[in-house]
């Protein structure tokens, strides 16, 4: 008898709920310190996960969740770029 394949779970840094890894967007801090969205989940670096929802990004920004996850200050333009990337992905 085959066991069902285990689906990896991750916690959204915005709403703090556990969801399937595939349903979340990975925010990655590269070894060079660059922060970007990773829709493939394959970029190298430290990752944190967000729901594909602008409200979760806003909540994570307010609570400084990404700063804690990456142990670094995140400039406002990075958040704006993340929001633009998220909106662009929603349109696609």
PDB file of N, CA, C and O in Angstrom:
ATOM      1  N   UNK A   1       0.843  -1.188   0.000  1.00  0.00           N
ATOM      2  CA  UNK A   1       0.000   0.000   0.000  1.00  0.00           C
ATOM      3  C   UNK A   1       0.886   1.249   0.000  1.00  0.00           C
ATOM      4  O   UNK A   1       1.817   1.354   0.798  1.00  0.00           O
ATOM      5  N   UNK A   2       0.593   2.189  -0.894  1.00  0.00           N
ATOM      6  CA  UNK A   2       1.368   3.422  -0.981  1.00  0.00           C
ATOM      7  C   UNK A   2       0.870   4.454   0.025  1.00  0.00           C
ATOM      8  O   UNK A   2      -0.332   4.627   0.230  1.00  0.00           O
ATOM      9  N   UNK A   3       1.826   5.128   0.641  1.00  0.00           N
ATOM     10  CA  UNK A   3       1.453   6.215   1.553  1.00  0.00           C
ATOM     11  C   UNK A   3       1.229   7.472   0.731  1.00  0.00           C
ATOM     12  O   UNK A   3       1.951   7.705  -0.238  1.00  0.00           O
ATOM     13  N   UNK A   4       0.243   8.288   1.094  1.00  0.00           N
ATOM     14  CA  UNK A   4       0.056   9.533   0.352  1.00  0.00           C
ATOM     15  C   UNK A   4       1.272  10.445   0.532  1.00  0.00           C
ATOM     16  O   UNK A   4       1.874  10.501   1.605  1.00  0.00           O
ATOM     17  N   UNK A   5       1.614  11.150  -0.535  1.00  0.00           N
ATOM     18  CA  UNK A   5       2.785  12.012  -0.492  1.00  0.00           C
ATOM     19  C   UNK A   5       2.542  13.162   0.484  1.00  0.00           C
ATOM     20  O   UNK A   5       1.486  13.795   0.464  1.00  0.00           O
ATOM     21  N   UNK A   6       3.526  13.420   1.330  1.00  0.00           N
ATOM     22  CA  UNK A   6       3.411  14.483   2.323  1.00  0.00           C
ATOM     23  C   UNK A   6       3.577  15.836   1.633  1.00  0.00           C
ATOM     24  O   UNK A   6       4.536  16.043   0.889  1.00  0.00           O
ATOM     25  N   UNK A   7       2.647  16.754   1.879  1.00  0.00           N
ATOM     26  CA  UNK A   7       2.717  18.092   1.304  1.00  0.00           C
ATOM     27  C   UNK A   7       3.366  19.008   2.327  1.00  0.00           C
ATOM     28  O   UNK A   7       2.868  19.146   3.444  1.00  0.00           O
ATOM     29  N   UNK A   8       4.501  19.650   1.945  1.00  0.00           N
ATOM     30  CA  UNK A   8       5.174  20.517   2.917  1.00  0.00           C
ATOM     31  C   UNK A   8       4.319  21.716   3.304  1.00  0.00           C
ATOM     32  O   UNK A   8       3.651  22.319   2.464  1.00  0.00           O
ATOM     33  N   UNK A   9       4.351  22.048   4.582  1.00  0.00           N
ATOM     34  CA  UNK A   9       3.591  23.178   5.115  1.00  0.00           C
ATOM     35  C   UNK A   9       4.549  24.287   5.526  1.00  0.00           C
ATOM     36  O   UNK A   9       5.642  24.013   6.021  1.00  0.00           O
ATOM     37  N   UNK A  10       4.147  25.536   5.325  1.00  0.00           N
ATOM     38  CA  UNK A  10       4.929  26.688   5.756  1.00  0.00           C
ATOM     39  C   UNK A  10       3.984  27.692   6.400  1.00  0.00           C
ATOM     40  O   UNK A  10       2.781  27.692   6.141  1.00  0.00           O
ATOM     41  N   UNK A  11       4.553  28.547   7.244  1.00  0.00           N
ATOM     42  CA  UNK A  11       3.744  29.549   7.936  1.00  0.00           C
ATOM     43  C   UNK A  11       3.900  30.899   7.245  1.00  0.00           C
ATOM     44  O   UNK A  11       5.018  31.345   6.984  1.00  0.00           O
ATOM     45  N   UNK A  12       2.779  31.544   6.951  1.00  0.00           N
ATOM     46  CA  UNK A  12       2.792  32.887   6.369  1.00  0.00           C
ATOM     47  C   UNK A  12       3.266  33.861   7.441  1.00  0.00           C
ATOM     48  O   UNK A  12       2.751  33.850   8.559  1.00  0.00           O
ATOM     49  N   UNK A  13       4.253  34.712   7.107  1.00  0.00           N
ATOM     50  CA  UNK A  13       4.768  35.652   8.099  1.00  0.00           C
ATOM     51  C   UNK A  13       3.785  36.801   8.340  1.00  0.00           C
ATOM     52  O   UNK A  13       3.947  37.560   9.296  1.00  0.00           O
ATOM     53  N   UNK A  14       2.760  36.936   7.478  1.00  0.00           N
ATOM     54  CA  UNK A  14       1.754  37.988   7.654  1.00  0.00           C
ATOM     55  C   UNK A  14       0.646  37.556   8.599  1.00  0.00           C
ATOM     56  O   UNK A  14       0.458  38.150   9.661  1.00  0.00           O
ATOM     57  N   UNK A  15      -0.091  36.511   8.206  1.00  0.00           N
ATOM     58  CA  UNK A  15      -1.258  36.087   9.000  1.00  0.00           C
ATOM     59  C   UNK A  15      -0.945  34.946   9.968  1.00  0.00           C
ATOM     60  O   UNK A  15      -1.801  34.557  10.763  1.00  0.00           O
ATOM     61  N   UNK A  16       0.288  34.404   9.907  1.00  0.00           N
ATOM     62  CA  UNK A  16       0.772  33.355  10.817  1.00  0.00           C
ATOM     63  C   UNK A  16      -0.011  32.044  10.709  1.00  0.00           C
ATOM     64  O   UNK A  16      -0.022  31.264  11.661  1.00  0.00           O
ATOM     65  N   UNK A  17      -0.666  31.781   9.571  1.00  0.00           N
ATOM     66  CA  UNK A  17      -1.377  30.511   9.405  1.00  0.00           C
ATOM     67  C   UNK A  17      -0.518  29.546   8.603  1.00  0.00           C
ATOM     68  O   UNK A  17       0.248  29.955   7.730  1.00  0.00           O
ATOM     69  N   UNK A  18      -0.654  28.253   8.910  1.00  0.00           N
ATOM     70  CA  UNK A  18       0.071  27.207   8.188  1.00  0.00           C
ATOM     71  C   UNK A  18      -0.715  26.877   6.919  1.00  0.00           C
ATOM     72  O   UNK A  18      -1.923  26.644   6.960  1.00  0.00           O
ATOM     73  N   UNK A  19      -0.003  26.863   5.798  1.00  0.00           N
ATOM     74  CA  UNK A  19      -0.635  26.541   4.521  1.00  0.00           C
ATOM     75  C   UNK A  19       0.320  25.673   3.711  1.00  0.00           C
ATOM     76  O   UNK A  19       1.496  25.533   4.047  1.00  0.00           O
ATOM     77  N   UNK A  20      -0.210  25.095   2.640  1.00  0.00           N
ATOM     78  CA  UNK A  20       0.638  24.323   1.746  1.00  0.00           C
ATOM     79  C   UNK A  20       1.687  25.234   1.135  1.00  0.00           C
ATOM     80  O   UNK A  20       1.393  26.364   0.745  1.00  0.00           O
ATOM     81  N   UNK A  21       2.909  24.736   1.056  1.00  0.00           N
ATOM     82  CA  UNK A  21       4.029  25.522   0.539  1.00  0.00           C
ATOM     83  C   UNK A  21       3.731  26.063  -0.862  1.00  0.00           C
ATOM     84  O   UNK A  21       4.108  27.187  -1.193  1.00  0.00           O
ATOM     85  N   UNK A  22       3.045  25.246  -1.689  1.00  0.00           N
ATOM     86  CA  UNK A  22       2.745  25.658  -3.063  1.00  0.00           C
ATOM     87  C   UNK A  22       1.786  26.846  -3.128  1.00  0.00           C
ATOM     88  O   UNK A  22       1.779  27.578  -4.117  1.00  0.00           O
ATOM     89  N   UNK A  23       0.978  27.045  -2.086  1.00  0.00           N
ATOM     90  CA  UNK A  23      -0.020  28.119  -2.079  1.00  0.00           C
ATOM     91  C   UNK A  23       0.556  29.449  -1.622  1.00  0.00           C
ATOM     92  O   UNK A  23      -0.134  30.468  -1.661  1.00  0.00           O
ATOM     93  N   UNK A  24       1.818  29.452  -1.186  1.00  0.00           N
ATOM     94  CA  UNK A  24       2.433  30.666  -0.660  1.00  0.00           C
ATOM     95  C   UNK A  24       3.501  31.192  -1.615  1.00  0.00           C
ATOM     96  O   UNK A  24       4.010  30.452  -2.458  1.00  0.00           O
ATOM     97  N   UNK A  25       3.834  32.467  -1.479  1.00  0.00           N
ATOM     98  CA  UNK A  25       4.905  33.084  -2.252  1.00  0.00           C
ATOM     99  C   UNK A  25       6.131  33.158  -1.352  1.00  0.00           C
ATOM    100  O   UNK A  25       6.042  33.582  -0.200  1.00  0.00           O
ATOM    101  N   UNK A  26       7.266  32.746  -1.883  1.00  0.00           N
ATOM    102  CA  UNK A  26       8.513  32.775  -1.109  1.00  0.00           C
ATOM    103  C   UNK A  26       9.190  34.124  -1.319  1.00  0.00           C
ATOM    104  O   UNK A  26       9.402  34.561  -2.450  1.00  0.00           O
ATOM    105  N   UNK A  27       9.523  34.769  -0.216  1.00  0.00           N
ATOM    106  CA  UNK A  27      10.337  35.981  -0.254  1.00  0.00           C
ATOM    107  C   UNK A  27      11.734  35.510   0.110  1.00  0.00           C
ATOM    108  O   UNK A  27      11.920  34.847   1.130  1.00  0.00           O
ATOM    109  N   UNK A  28      12.721  35.846  -0.719  1.00  0.00           N
ATOM    110  CA  UNK A  28      14.062  35.310  -0.508  1.00  0.00           C
ATOM    111  C   UNK A  28      15.087  36.422  -0.341  1.00  0.00           C
ATOM    112  O   UNK A  28      15.043  37.441  -1.030  1.00  0.00           O
ATOM    113  N   UNK A  29      16.011  36.204   0.590  1.00  0.00           N
ATOM    114  CA  UNK A  29      17.153  37.098   0.756  1.00  0.00           C
ATOM    115  C   UNK A  29      18.355  36.349   0.217  1.00  0.00           C
ATOM    116  O   UNK A  29      18.782  35.344   0.784  1.00  0.00           O
ATOM    117  N   UNK A  30      18.897  36.850  -0.885  1.00  0.00           N
ATOM    118  CA  UNK A  30      20.027  36.176  -1.529  1.00  0.00           C
ATOM    119  C   UNK A  30      21.280  36.319  -0.670  1.00  0.00           C
ATOM    120  O   UNK A  30      21.321  37.159   0.229  1.00  0.00           O
ATOM    121  N   UNK A  31      22.304  35.505  -0.940  1.00  0.00           N
ATOM    122  CA  UNK A  31      23.561  35.640  -0.187  1.00  0.00           C
ATOM    123  C   UNK A  31      24.176  37.043  -0.302  1.00  0.00           C
ATOM    124  O   UNK A  31      24.946  37.462   0.562  1.00  0.00           O
ATOM    125  N   UNK A  32      23.826  37.766  -1.383  1.00  0.00           N
ATOM    126  CA  UNK A  32      24.331  39.138  -1.547  1.00  0.00           C
ATOM    127  C   UNK A  32      23.499  40.150  -0.758  1.00  0.00           C
ATOM    128  O   UNK A  32      23.862  41.325  -0.689  1.00  0.00           O
ATOM    129  N   UNK A  33      22.386  39.710  -0.162  1.00  0.00           N
ATOM    130  CA  UNK A  33      21.558  40.594   0.641  1.00  0.00           C
ATOM    131  C   UNK A  33      20.379  41.182  -0.111  1.00  0.00           C
ATOM    132  O   UNK A  33      19.647  42.003   0.441  1.00  0.00           O
ATOM    133  N   UNK A  34      20.178  40.776  -1.370  1.00  0.00           N
ATOM    134  CA  UNK A  34      19.066  41.288  -2.176  1.00  0.00           C
ATOM    135  C   UNK A  34      17.788  40.548  -1.804  1.00  0.00           C
ATOM    136  O   UNK A  34      17.792  39.325  -1.665  1.00  0.00           O
ATOM    137  N   UNK A  35      16.688  41.292  -1.642  1.00  0.00           N
ATOM    138  CA  UNK A  35      15.409  40.683  -1.262  1.00  0.00           C
ATOM    139  C   UNK A  35      14.462  40.748  -2.445  1.00  0.00           C
ATOM    140  O   UNK A  35      14.265  41.813  -3.030  1.00  0.00           O
ATOM    141  N   UNK A  36      13.868  39.600  -2.801  1.00  0.00           N
ATOM    142  CA  UNK A  36      12.956  39.552  -3.942  1.00  0.00           C
ATOM    143  C   UNK A  36      11.937  38.434  -3.734  1.00  0.00           C
ATOM    144  O   UNK A  36      12.071  37.611  -2.829  1.00  0.00           O
ATOM    145  N   UNK A  37      10.912  38.423  -4.593  1.00  0.00           N
ATOM    146  CA  UNK A  37       9.925  37.355  -4.565  1.00  0.00           C
ATOM    147  C   UNK A  37      10.431  36.198  -5.416  1.00  0.00           C
ATOM    148  O   UNK A  37      11.029  36.402  -6.473  1.00  0.00           O
ATOM    149  N   UNK A  38      10.185  34.994  -4.945  1.00  0.00           N
ATOM    150  CA  UNK A  38      10.617  33.797  -5.654  1.00  0.00           C
ATOM    151  C   UNK A  38       9.382  32.938  -5.915  1.00  0.00           C
ATOM    152  O   UNK A  38       8.910  32.224  -5.030  1.00  0.00           O
ATOM    153  N   UNK A  39       8.865  33.019  -7.144  1.00  0.00           N
ATOM    154  CA  UNK A  39       7.648  32.272  -7.469  1.00  0.00           C
ATOM    155  C   UNK A  39       7.940  30.801  -7.754  1.00  0.00           C
ATOM    156  O   UNK A  39       7.034  29.969  -7.698  1.00  0.00           O
ATOM    157  N   UNK A  40       9.215  30.469  -8.064  1.00  0.00           N
ATOM    158  CA  UNK A  40       9.574  29.081  -8.367  1.00  0.00           C
ATOM    159  C   UNK A  40       9.946  28.301  -7.114  1.00  0.00           C
ATOM    160  O   UNK A  40       9.824  27.077  -7.082  1.00  0.00           O
ATOM    161  N   UNK A  41      10.403  29.016  -6.072  1.00  0.00           N
ATOM    162  CA  UNK A  41      10.846  28.341  -4.846  1.00  0.00           C
ATOM    163  C   UNK A  41      12.231  27.735  -4.995  1.00  0.00           C
ATOM    164  O   UNK A  41      12.641  26.914  -4.174  1.00  0.00           O
ATOM    165  N   UNK A  42      12.959  28.132  -6.038  1.00  0.00           N
ATOM    166  CA  UNK A  42      14.250  27.524  -6.322  1.00  0.00           C
ATOM    167  C   UNK A  42      15.445  28.462  -6.113  1.00  0.00           C
ATOM    168  O   UNK A  42      16.590  28.009  -6.145  1.00  0.00           O
ATOM    169  N   UNK A  43      15.200  29.753  -5.902  1.00  0.00           N
ATOM    170  CA  UNK A  43      16.317  30.693  -5.727  1.00  0.00           C
ATOM    171  C   UNK A  43      17.089  30.343  -4.468  1.00  0.00           C
ATOM    172  O   UNK A  43      16.516  29.877  -3.482  1.00  0.00           O
ATOM    173  N   UNK A  44      18.406  30.573  -4.510  1.00  0.00           N
ATOM    174  CA  UNK A  44      19.202  30.270  -3.325  1.00  0.00           C
ATOM    175  C   UNK A  44      19.111  31.436  -2.347  1.00  0.00           C
ATOM    176  O   UNK A  44      18.984  32.593  -2.747  1.00  0.00           O
ATOM    177  N   UNK A  45      19.176  31.114  -1.070  1.00  0.00           N
ATOM    178  CA  UNK A  45      19.108  32.132  -0.030  1.00  0.00           C
ATOM    179  C   UNK A  45      18.098  31.768   1.033  1.00  0.00           C
ATOM    180  O   UNK A  45      17.457  30.719   0.975  1.00  0.00           O
ATOM    181  N   UNK A  46      17.968  32.644   1.997  1.00  0.00           N
ATOM    182  CA  UNK A  46      17.046  32.453   3.113  1.00  0.00           C
ATOM    183  C   UNK A  46      15.643  32.813   2.668  1.00  0.00           C
ATOM    184  O   UNK A  46      15.441  33.847   2.032  1.00  0.00           O
ATOM    185  N   UNK A  47      14.681  31.982   2.990  1.00  0.00           N
ATOM    186  CA  UNK A  47      13.311  32.213   2.544  1.00  0.00           C
ATOM    187  C   UNK A  47      12.333  32.450   3.682  1.00  0.00           C
ATOM    188  O   UNK A  47      12.489  31.929   4.786  1.00  0.00           O
ATOM    189  N   UNK A  48      11.324  33.250   3.381  1.00  0.00           N
ATOM    190  CA  UNK A  48      10.174  33.443   4.267  1.00  0.00           C
ATOM    191  C   UNK A  48       8.950  33.379   3.363  1.00  0.00           C
ATOM    192  O   UNK A  48       9.046  33.687   2.175  1.00  0.00           O
ATOM    193  N   UNK A  49       7.831  32.994   3.892  1.00  0.00           N
ATOM    194  CA  UNK A  49       6.655  32.760   3.051  1.00  0.00           C
ATOM    195  C   UNK A  49       5.528  33.723   3.373  1.00  0.00           C
ATOM    196  O   UNK A  49       5.305  34.084   4.528  1.00  0.00           O
ATOM    197  N   UNK A  50       4.812  34.136   2.310  1.00  0.00           N
ATOM    198  CA  UNK A  50       3.672  35.044   2.421  1.00  0.00           C
ATOM    199  C   UNK A  50       2.511  34.512   1.593  1.00  0.00           C
ATOM    200  O   UNK A  50       2.720  33.898   0.546  1.00  0.00           O
ATOM    201  N   UNK A  51       1.284  34.748   2.060  1.00  0.00           N
ATOM    202  CA  UNK A  51       0.111  34.459   1.245  1.00  0.00           C
ATOM    203  C   UNK A  51       0.149  35.399   0.037  1.00  0.00           C
ATOM    204  O   UNK A  51       0.671  36.510   0.140  1.00  0.00           O
ATOM    205  N   UNK A  52      -0.398  34.969  -1.103  1.00  0.00           N
ATOM    206  CA  UNK A  52      -0.413  35.863  -2.274  1.00  0.00           C
ATOM    207  C   UNK A  52      -1.505  36.917  -2.116  1.00  0.00           C
ATOM    208  O   UNK A  52      -2.411  37.019  -2.943  1.00  0.00           O
ATOM    209  N   UNK A  53      -1.406  37.685  -1.057  1.00  0.00           N
ATOM    210  CA  UNK A  53      -2.445  38.631  -0.675  1.00  0.00           C
ATOM    211  C   UNK A  53      -1.773  39.901  -0.165  1.00  0.00           C
ATOM    212  O   UNK A  53      -0.916  39.843   0.717  1.00  0.00           O
ATOM    213  N   UNK A  54      -2.160  41.040  -0.716  1.00  0.00           N
ATOM    214  CA  UNK A  54      -1.554  42.314  -0.325  1.00  0.00           C
ATOM    215  C   UNK A  54      -1.775  42.599   1.167  1.00  0.00           C
ATOM    216  O   UNK A  54      -0.945  43.250   1.801  1.00  0.00           O
ATOM    217  N   UNK A  55      -2.889  42.115   1.725  1.00  0.00           N
ATOM    218  CA  UNK A  55      -3.178  42.345   3.143  1.00  0.00           C
ATOM    219  C   UNK A  55      -2.143  41.649   4.028  1.00  0.00           C
ATOM    220  O   UNK A  55      -1.751  42.186   5.064  1.00  0.00           O
ATOM    221  N   UNK A  56      -1.701  40.460   3.624  1.00  0.00           N
ATOM    222  CA  UNK A  56      -0.681  39.741   4.398  1.00  0.00           C
ATOM    223  C   UNK A  56       0.658  40.457   4.310  1.00  0.00           C
ATOM    224  O   UNK A  56       1.402  40.511   5.289  1.00  0.00           O
ATOM    225  N   UNK A  57       0.967  41.009   3.138  1.00  0.00           N
ATOM    226  CA  UNK A  57       2.209  41.767   2.986  1.00  0.00           C
ATOM    227  C   UNK A  57       2.170  42.999   3.875  1.00  0.00           C
ATOM    228  O   UNK A  57       3.164  43.340   4.517  1.00  0.00           O
ATOM    229  N   UNK A  58       1.024  43.667   3.914  1.00  0.00           N
ATOM    230  CA  UNK A  58       0.856  44.858   4.754  1.00  0.00           C
ATOM    231  C   UNK A  58       1.012  44.498   6.232  1.00  0.00           C
ATOM    232  O   UNK A  58       1.669  45.211   6.991  1.00  0.00           O
ATOM    233  N   UNK A  59       0.395  43.377   6.628  1.00  0.00           N
ATOM    234  CA  UNK A  59       0.479  42.928   8.021  1.00  0.00           C
ATOM    235  C   UNK A  59       1.926  42.573   8.391  1.00  0.00           C
ATOM    236  O   UNK A  59       2.396  42.898   9.481  1.00  0.00           O
ATOM    237  N   UNK A  60       2.623  41.899   7.460  1.00  0.00           N
ATOM    238  CA  UNK A  60       4.016  41.527   7.705  1.00  0.00           C
ATOM    239  C   UNK A  60       4.891  42.773   7.813  1.00  0.00           C
ATOM    240  O   UNK A  60       5.832  42.813   8.606  1.00  0.00           O
ATOM    241  N   UNK A  61       4.572  43.789   7.009  1.00  0.00           N
ATOM    242  CA  UNK A  61       5.344  45.041   7.048  1.00  0.00           C
ATOM    243  C   UNK A  61       5.134  45.755   8.379  1.00  0.00           C
ATOM    244  O   UNK A  61       6.082  46.252   8.986  1.00  0.00           O
ATOM    245  N   UNK A  62       3.873  45.799   8.826  1.00  0.00           N
ATOM    246  CA  UNK A  62       3.540  46.471  10.091  1.00  0.00           C
ATOM    247  C   UNK A  62       4.207  45.796  11.280  1.00  0.00           C
ATOM    248  O   UNK A  62       4.713  46.461  12.184  1.00  0.00           O
ATOM    249  N   UNK A  63       4.202  44.464  11.267  1.00  0.00           N
ATOM    250  CA  UNK A  63       4.760  43.696  12.388  1.00  0.00           C
ATOM    251  C   UNK A  63       6.268  43.483  12.250  1.00  0.00           C
ATOM    252  O   UNK A  63       6.896  42.893  13.128  1.00  0.00           O
ATOM    253  N   UNK A  64       6.847  43.963  11.149  1.00  0.00           N
ATOM    254  CA  UNK A  64       8.281  43.796  10.863  1.00  0.00           C
ATOM    255  C   UNK A  64       8.676  42.316  10.841  1.00  0.00           C
ATOM    256  O   UNK A  64       9.775  41.955  11.260  1.00  0.00           O
ATOM    257  N   UNK A  65       7.772  41.467  10.348  1.00  0.00           N
ATOM    258  CA  UNK A  65       8.022  40.022  10.304  1.00  0.00           C
ATOM    259  C   UNK A  65       9.167  39.659   9.375  1.00  0.00           C
ATOM    260  O   UNK A  65       9.977  38.789   9.696  1.00  0.00           O
ATOM    261  N   UNK A  66       9.242  40.326   8.215  1.00  0.00           N
ATOM    262  CA  UNK A  66      10.324  40.007   7.279  1.00  0.00           C
ATOM    263  C   UNK A  66      11.671  40.461   7.830  1.00  0.00           C
ATOM    264  O   UNK A  66      12.684  39.792   7.625  1.00  0.00           O
ATOM    265  N   UNK A  67      11.689  41.600   8.532  1.00  0.00           N
ATOM    266  CA  UNK A  67      12.931  42.065   9.158  1.00  0.00           C
ATOM    267  C   UNK A  67      13.452  41.019  10.137  1.00  0.00           C
ATOM    268  O   UNK A  67      14.649  40.735  10.179  1.00  0.00           O
ATOM    269  N   UNK A  68      12.534  40.447  10.929  1.00  0.00           N
ATOM    270  CA  UNK A  68      12.928  39.424  11.895  1.00  0.00           C
ATOM    271  C   UNK A  68      13.383  38.150  11.185  1.00  0.00           C
ATOM    272  O   UNK A  68      14.367  37.527  11.584  1.00  0.00           O
ATOM    273  N   UNK A  69      12.666  37.770  10.138  1.00  0.00           N
ATOM    274  CA  UNK A  69      12.999  36.538   9.417  1.00  0.00           C
ATOM    275  C   UNK A  69      14.385  36.630   8.773  1.00  0.00           C
ATOM    276  O   UNK A  69      15.133  35.653   8.756  1.00  0.00           O
ATOM    277  N   UNK A  70      14.719  37.803   8.246  1.00  0.00           N
ATOM    278  CA  UNK A  70      15.998  37.967   7.547  1.00  0.00           C
ATOM    279  C   UNK A  70      17.060  38.650   8.396  1.00  0.00           C
ATOM    280  O   UNK A  70      18.202  38.799   7.960  1.00  0.00           O
ATOM    281  N   UNK A  71      16.696  39.065   9.601  1.00  0.00           N
ATOM    282  CA  UNK A  71      17.630  39.709  10.525  1.00  0.00           C
ATOM    283  C   UNK A  71      18.328  40.915   9.886  1.00  0.00           C
ATOM    284  O   UNK A  71      19.540  41.088  10.020  1.00  0.00           O
ATOM    285  N   UNK A  72      17.538  41.749   9.185  1.00  0.00           N
ATOM    286  CA  UNK A  72      18.086  42.930   8.529  1.00  0.00           C
ATOM    287  C   UNK A  72      16.993  43.978   8.350  1.00  0.00           C
ATOM    288  O   UNK A  72      15.806  43.651   8.360  1.00  0.00           O
ATOM    289  N   UNK A  73      17.391  45.235   8.186  1.00  0.00           N
ATOM    290  CA  UNK A  73      16.433  46.302   7.885  1.00  0.00           C
ATOM    291  C   UNK A  73      15.997  46.166   6.426  1.00  0.00           C
ATOM    292  O   UNK A  73      16.810  45.867   5.552  1.00  0.00           O
ATOM    293  N   UNK A  74      14.708  46.389   6.176  1.00  0.00           N
ATOM    294  CA  UNK A  74      14.208  46.308   4.805  1.00  0.00           C
ATOM    295  C   UNK A  74      13.691  47.688   4.404  1.00  0.00           C
ATOM    296  O   UNK A  74      12.746  48.193   5.010  1.00  0.00           O
ATOM    297  N   UNK A  75      14.308  48.308   3.380  1.00  0.00           N
ATOM    298  CA  UNK A  75      13.874  49.640   2.951  1.00  0.00           C
ATOM    299  C   UNK A  75      12.461  49.640   2.374  1.00  0.00           C
ATOM    300  O   UNK A  75      11.986  48.617   1.883  1.00  0.00           O
ATOM    301  N   UNK A  76      11.793  50.793   2.435  1.00  0.00           N
ATOM    302  CA  UNK A  76      10.415  50.918   1.950  1.00  0.00           C
ATOM    303  C   UNK A  76      10.295  50.557   0.477  1.00  0.00           C
ATOM    304  O   UNK A  76       9.289  49.982   0.062  1.00  0.00           O
ATOM    305  N   UNK A  77      11.325  50.891  -0.330  1.00  0.00           N
ATOM    306  CA  UNK A  77      11.232  50.588  -1.763  1.00  0.00           C
ATOM    307  C   UNK A  77      11.220  49.087  -2.031  1.00  0.00           C
ATOM    308  O   UNK A  77      10.682  48.641  -3.045  1.00  0.00           O
ATOM    309  N   UNK A  78      11.804  48.314  -1.137  1.00  0.00           N
ATOM    310  CA  UNK A  78      11.752  46.850  -1.293  1.00  0.00           C
ATOM    311  C   UNK A  78      10.321  46.365  -1.095  1.00  0.00           C
ATOM    312  O   UNK A  78       9.839  45.520  -1.849  1.00  0.00           O
ATOM    313  N   UNK A  79       9.636  46.901  -0.076  1.00  0.00           N
ATOM    314  CA  UNK A  79       8.230  46.535   0.146  1.00  0.00           C
ATOM    315  C   UNK A  79       7.379  46.949  -1.041  1.00  0.00           C
ATOM    316  O   UNK A  79       6.483  46.212  -1.451  1.00  0.00           O
ATOM    317  N   UNK A  80       7.652  48.136  -1.601  1.00  0.00           N
ATOM    318  CA  UNK A  80       6.885  48.604  -2.756  1.00  0.00           C
ATOM    319  C   UNK A  80       7.118  47.688  -3.949  1.00  0.00           C
ATOM    320  O   UNK A  80       6.183  47.370  -4.684  1.00  0.00           O
ATOM    321  N   UNK A  81       8.372  47.260  -4.144  1.00  0.00           N
ATOM    322  CA  UNK A  81       8.690  46.342  -5.240  1.00  0.00           C
ATOM    323  C   UNK A  81       8.001  44.998  -5.028  1.00  0.00           C
ATOM    324  O   UNK A  81       7.497  44.403  -5.981  1.00  0.00           O
ATOM    325  N   UNK A  82       7.977  44.514  -3.783  1.00  0.00           N
ATOM    326  CA  UNK A  82       7.309  43.249  -3.478  1.00  0.00           C
ATOM    327  C   UNK A  82       5.815  43.356  -3.787  1.00  0.00           C
ATOM    328  O   UNK A  82       5.222  42.435  -4.348  1.00  0.00           O
ATOM    329  N   UNK A  83       5.210  44.493  -3.415  1.00  0.00           N
ATOM    330  CA  UNK A  83       3.786  44.688  -3.669  1.00  0.00           C
ATOM    331  C   UNK A  83       3.517  44.747  -5.168  1.00  0.00           C
ATOM    332  O   UNK A  83       2.539  44.172  -5.645  1.00  0.00           O
ATOM    333  N   UNK A  84       4.383  45.444  -5.920  1.00  0.00           N
ATOM    334  CA  UNK A  84       4.207  45.527  -7.372  1.00  0.00           C
ATOM    335  C   UNK A  84       4.351  44.150  -8.009  1.00  0.00           C
ATOM    336  O   UNK A  84       3.585  43.799  -8.907  1.00  0.00           O
ATOM    337  N   UNK A  85       5.336  43.361  -7.547  1.00  0.00           N
ATOM    338  CA  UNK A  85       5.537  42.012  -8.080  1.00  0.00           C
ATOM    339  C   UNK A  85       4.316  41.147  -7.775  1.00  0.00           C
ATOM    340  O   UNK A  85       3.893  40.344  -8.607  1.00  0.00           O
ATOM    341  N   UNK A  86       3.752  41.316  -6.575  1.00  0.00           N
ATOM    342  CA  UNK A  86       2.587  40.531  -6.164  1.00  0.00           C
ATOM    343  C   UNK A  86       1.382  40.893  -7.031  1.00  0.00           C
ATOM    344  O   UNK A  86       0.654  40.012  -7.487  1.00  0.00           O
ATOM    345  N   UNK A  87       1.174  42.199  -7.257  1.00  0.00           N
ATOM    346  CA  UNK A  87       0.039  42.635  -8.094  1.00  0.00           C
ATOM    347  C   UNK A  87       0.212  42.157  -9.530  1.00  0.00           C
ATOM    348  O   UNK A  87      -0.751  41.754 -10.183  1.00  0.00           O
ATOM    349  N   UNK A  88       1.462  42.208 -10.016  1.00  0.00           N
ATOM    350  CA  UNK A  88       1.740  41.753 -11.393  1.00  0.00           C
ATOM    351  C   UNK A  88       1.452  40.261 -11.522  1.00  0.00           C
ATOM    352  O   UNK A  88       0.905  39.818 -12.532  1.00  0.00           O
ATOM    353  N   UNK A  89       1.816  39.492 -10.512  1.00  0.00           N
ATOM    354  CA  UNK A  89       1.580  38.053 -10.539  1.00  0.00           C
ATOM    355  C   UNK A  89       0.083  37.752 -10.470  1.00  0.00           C
ATOM    356  O   UNK A  89      -0.386  36.786 -11.072  1.00  0.00           O
ATOM    357  N   UNK A  90      -0.661  38.568  -9.743  1.00  0.00           N
ATOM    358  CA  UNK A  90      -2.114  38.369  -9.647  1.00  0.00           C
ATOM    359  C   UNK A  90      -2.791  38.649 -10.977  1.00  0.00           C
ATOM    360  O   UNK A  90      -3.795  38.021 -11.314  1.00  0.00           O
ATOM    361  N   UNK A  91      -2.235  39.603 -11.745  1.00  0.00           N
ATOM    362  CA  UNK A  91      -2.800  39.942 -13.057  1.00  0.00           C
ATOM    363  C   UNK A  91      -2.498  38.866 -14.094  1.00  0.00           C
ATOM    364  O   UNK A  91      -3.269  38.660 -15.031  1.00  0.00           O
ATOM    365  N   UNK A  92      -1.378  38.190 -13.919  1.00  0.00           N
ATOM    366  CA  UNK A  92      -0.935  37.200 -14.921  1.00  0.00           C
ATOM    367  C   UNK A  92      -1.766  35.924 -14.887  1.00  0.00           C
ATOM    368  O   UNK A  92      -1.516  35.003 -15.665  1.00  0.00           O
TER     369      UNK A  92
END
